[in-house]
Amino acid sequence: MDKAAAAREILLLGALEEARAAALAAGIEIVPLKGAALLELGVFEPGERGMTDADVLVRPRDLEAFEALLGRLGWRPMPDSADAWVKPSVNAAPPAILDLHTGLWHIKDTEGLFRWGLEPGPSGLSLGLPDLFIHAAVHPLLHHGEFGPRALGDCVRIAARAPGSGEKFWAQVARKAGLYGIRAALWPAVRRLAAGPASVPPAALEALRPRGAEKLKAALFEKAAAGKRSSFLEYLLPALQRPGLLLRYAVPERRFMRRRYGAASAALYLLRPLRLLWSVLRR
C-alpha cells in the first residue's frame, strides 16, 4: 500500500462525502464515478490504485444548484477547467478536487440513468457492478482515446467482485451493452479479460462480440486500445459512438466556453474549430 496515495484518497473521499451530504440535504443526488466509486464500493482499498480527484455524476438540471452549493462550502472553480472544482486543504495538504459530470459518454439519457439505472450504495446512489464495469471499460477510450493497464486492472477487479460464478454479472453486462449500443467500444476490454485475467462465460462473450457494422467501429477502438495515445482517435471515437458529439465539440455550451476560455464571445466560438484542429495536429 502507498501511504501517500492512501492519505490523498481518504482526503478526497472525505471531501466528496461532505459535498454529498450537503447535496442530499438540498434534495440533490450525486453519484461517485471512476476511482471514487471503486474505493467506496471496496473494489480497491485506499493506496492500491491512486486517485488525484473525485469524479461525480450530477443531473444536468441540478448542476447550477450543486455548483452554488459547492461555492457556499468553500469550493471554487478550478482554473482552466470546464468541470473541476477545488477546495484548499488544511496542514499544507494538496487541495481537494471534484470533477463534475452531467452525463456518461456511453449513455444518452442521464435522467433515465438516475430513474432506473442506479443502486443503493454505502452512502447514497451508486452504479451497479455491471454499469461500473462498462464505465471503467469504455470511458478511457471514449474520453482519452486509450485503454491502458490501469483501465484493464479496474475491469479485472470489478469482474472479480461479481457474486457467485459471475454468470449473472456477465449476462447483465451483455444486456446493457446491447441496450446502450456499446459493444464495439466495450470489446477491447472484454477480449483482453477473456484471454486470461477473468473468466467470461461463452454465452456472454458471444453476446458481447461486435457484429455487422460494429466490427468496423470495434477495429478502431481496438487500434486505440493497442497503441499509443492518439489525439485523432481521442476525438474520433466519441463521435463514432455518438455522432451528435461532433456539434458539441465545435459549438460547446456557453458555460463551457466561459470556464475554459474566460468568455463566450462570437470570436471565441469562431476560433473553437481551429483550436480543436490544432489540438489534434500538434500531438
N, C-alpha and C positions, 0 to 999 in steps of 0.2 A: 504494500500500500504506500502511495506517495502522500506523505503527511501534509505537504504544502497544498497539493491538489485537493485533498480531503477538506482542509480548512477553507479553501476557496469555495468548494461545492456546498459545504454546510452554510457558509455565509450567504451564498446565492439562494439556497433553498429557504433560509430564514427570511430573506427579503421578499421572496416570492410568496411565502406564507402570510407575511404581514399585508402585502398588497391584495392577496386573495381574500383574506378575512375582511378587509375594508370593503372590497368589491361586493362580497356576498351581503354585507350589511346594507349596501346600497342597491341590492337587487341585481347585481351584475355577476354573471357566471364567467369564469375564465378557466382554461384547461392547459395544463403544462404539456409541453412538446419536447421532443428530442431528448437531450441529456437530462433535463429536469424530470421528464416523465419516467425515464429509465431508472433514475435514482429513487424517485418517490414510490415507484411500484416494486422496488427491490430487485430489479433486473441486474443492477450494479450496486456495489457498496461505495460510499464516498472514498475517493482516492484511487479507484480502479480504472476509471475511464478518462477523467479530465473534462472540465467544462469552464468556459470563460464567461458565459452569460446564461440567463434563464429565458427560454423561449416560451411564450404563452399564446394561446388562441383566444380571441375575443370576438363576439358577434360584431359585424360591421355597424349595426345600429347602436351598439354600446361603446364604440371606440371613443367618441368625443367625451362621453361622460367618464369613461375609465381614465382617459388621459388627464381630465380635470382633477379626478380623484388622486392620481399619482402626483400631480402638482401640489396638492394640499398635503401629501405625505412627505414632501421634500425631494421628490424626483424632478429631474429636468431633462428636456430633450437632449439627446447626445449629438454633439456637433457632427456635421457631415453624414448624418444617418437619417433615413426617412422613417424608421420604425423603432429605433432603440431609445430607451430612457435610462438615465444614470443617476445614482444616488451615492454621495460620499459615505465612506465607512469610517468608523472610529479607529483610533490607535494606528493611524497611517496605513491601514489595510487598503488594498485596491478597491475602487468603488464597485458597488453592485450594479449590474446591468440587466435590464429587462428588454427583450426583443419582442415586440408586439406583432402578431399576425392576425389578419381578419379572414384568412382562408388557407386551405391547403392546396398545393399546386395540382393535386390529382382529383380533387373534389370540387365540383362547381357550386353546390348548394351548401354553404356553410350553415345557414339557418336549419336546413334539414338535418345536418350532422348533429346539431345541438338538440334537435327534437327527438331523433330516434337512433343516433349512432354512438352515443356515449354511455359509459357505465359508472356506477358509484366507485370512487377511489378512496384512498386513505383520508384525504382532506377535502374532497369535492369531486366534481365530474372528472372523468379520465377516459382516454382512448382505451378500448379493449385490446387484448393482445393481438388479434388479427389486424386491426387497424393500426396499432403501434408498429407491427412488423411491416405493413405496407408502407407506412410513412417513413420508417427507417430505411427501407429498400429503395424507394423512388425519390425521396427528397434530395439526396446528394446528386442524382442525375438530372432532375428537373430544375434544381436551383443552382447547382455548381458545375454541371456537365462532367461529373466524375463519380466513381464508386471505388473508394479506397479501402484499405484494410480495416480502418475503424468502423466504416459502414458495414462491412461484412461481419465484423465481430459483434456489432449491435444486433444484426439479424440472427446470428448464431445463438446469442444469449436469449433473445426473445423467444425463438423457437424452442429452446431448451426449457423455458418456463411453461410451455403448454402442458396442461394436465393430462394424465393417463398416457396413452400411446401417441397422442398428438393427432390422431385421425380427425377429431372434431375441429381442432385448430386449423389444420390444413384445408379441410373442407370449407371452413368459413373464409379463409384467405382466398381460395379459388372462387367462391361465390361472390365475394366483394370485388375481386379483381375484374370479374366479368361485369358486375354492376357499374363499376367506375370506368370501365374501358381502359384498364391499366396493364393488361397482360404484357404488352411489348416493353414497357418501362420496368416491370417487375421481373421479367425473365432473367436478366443478368444475375440478380441476387439468388433467385430460385435455382438456376442452373449451377451456380457455384456451391450452394448448400447441398444440393443433391449429389454433387461429385465427392462428398466426403464429410464435411463438418456437421451435417444434420441428415436425418432420415426423412425424406419426403415421400409419402405414400404414392405408389404408382398412379392411382386414380387421380389424385390431386396434381401430380406432375403433368399428367396428360391434359387435365383441365386448364392448367396454367400455361401450357405451351402455346406460343403465338400461332395463329392460323391465318391463311389468306393474306390480305394486305398487311396484316400486323407483322408479318415476317420481315418486311422491308423496314418498318419502323424499329423492330427489335434489333436488326443488324446495326442501325445507327446507335441505339442505346448500348449495344454490346461493344461497339467501337469506342465509345466514351468510357465504358467500364474497364476496358482492357488497355487503354492508352493513357498518355499524359493529359493533363487538364488542357482543354481547348476552348478558347473564347467563342469560336464559331459554334461549337456544339452546345456550349453553355446557353447561347441564345436560341439555337435551332430546336433543341429537344423540347423545351416547354411549348414552343409554337406547334411542334408536331403533335403533342398531346392535346393542346387546346389552342387552335388557330386564332381564336379571339385575342390571345395574349399579344399578338403582333401589334394590334392597335393600342393595347395598354402600354406596350413598350414605347411606341412612338409618341403617344399622347397620354402621359400619366395624369392622374388626378392632381388638382391644384395643391392639395395638401402635400403630396409627394414632392412637387416642384419647390414649394416653399421650404420644406425641410432639407431637401438635398442641395438646392441651389440658392436658397435665401429669398427667392421671389418666384412669381408665376407669370412673368410678363410674356407678351407675344414674341418678343425677340428670343427669350429662352426656349419657348416652345418650338420656334423655328430651328434653333440650334440643336435641339434634342436628338433628331435623327443623325446629325453629324457626330454628336458625342458618342452615340451608340456605335456608329461605324468605326470611329477612332478606337473605341474600346475593344472592338473585335480585331482590328488590324494590328494594333500595337503589340499584341502578345502572340 
